[in-house]
Amino acid sequence: MWDVLFGLLPKNLIIICTILAFLVPYGVYKINQKLHEAGDPPWKKDMNKNE
């Protein structure tokens, strides 16, 4: 079953999709952290440091 499925996809496409499956969520996570650093109000920044 898996041989048929992977046989249809080129190996390069599998490698690219695997890399993107890691990079896209990681990039969203990092962008979210930067947005919180820049946009959170001061009282919330103090609360996050205590945790």
N, C-alpha and C positions, 0 to 999 in steps of 0.2 A: 504494500500500500504506500509506504513512505517513499520507496524507490520510484514509483510512478509519479508521485507528486514532485519530488526533488528532481526527477529526470526532466520535467517540463521547464524548470527554471534554470537559467544559466548560473554557473557558480559565482560569477562576479556579482550578479544581482543578489544572491543570498548573502554574500559578504557585505555588500553595501547596506542592505536592509538590516543586518545584524548590528552594524555600526550605528546606523540611524536609530535603531531601537534603544540604544544606550544614550546617544548624544541628544536626542530631542527631549526626553524627560529631564536629563541632567541640565540642559540649557534652560528649560523652563524653570527649574528649581533655582538656578543661579540668578536668573532675571528676577524672579519673585523675591529673592533675598535682597537684591539691590534696590528694588522698588520699596520694600519695607524699610530699608535703611534710610532712604531718601524721603519717604512719605509718612511714616508713622509719627504721631504726635509725641511730644517730649514725655508725657506721663506714661505712655505705653513703652517707650524705649527703656525707661527706668524699671518698669515692671519686668521686661524681658531679661534684663541683666541679673535680676534676683533669682531667676529660675535656673 
